[in-house]
Amino acid sequence: MRSEKSKKGNKNNKAKRNVQTVGKAPGRQSKEEIISEEELENRIAISGDIRLYLTMHLRIFIDGYFHHPKKKKLINLAQYIYDQKVLYIHKHGGYKLMELSSIHAELAALKKSVEEEYMKEKKEKREQAEKLKSKY
């Protein structure tokens, strides 16, 4: 049986767990460098509002022109964009490469609105093409 000293919420146990997890925490920190604006200009990079760039890739994704060896998933598109290493965000007076998780989150947030807008555009273009065909 348990004694009162070995209760689940015991301070000693919590301290042990904290000590064990502290060793893992530094590896999770991002080791990305922060570069200056001059260095950013020397690289092929995009900074500022990245929504247009992501919207372009989402349209390609929606049309089915994005091919990936595994599956056609948004995370694979995010990985592809991340691997290009062109998206930088303003951070601490410099610029930092945008992380994969941030790219994936932005894509997920934009997907629905971009998809609706893009499908509307395609429908309007089809209707205009049909009107032109019917005139001739």
C-alpha angles and dihedrals in degrees: 000000000000122000122217090256094063099055117147095249095047114148092229092058092048091050091051092050091049092050091050094051095045090071091058098046101075092059090060094059116104112252094194116136124239110228132198126249090254091055090047090056090052091055127066096253145145121218135169119035105014096179094099092054092048091045090055091052091045091054090052088048093050092049089054097243093121107095122190128176092234115035138321097259133144093240090058090052089050090050090050092052091045092051090057088063095209104119114090129176128205110257132165097341092314141057130273130194110258113250125240093244091053092050091049091049092050092049091049091049093049099040101084097046093043091048093051093046094045094049089050090053092049091049092050091049091051091050091050091049090051091050091052091049092050091053092057 
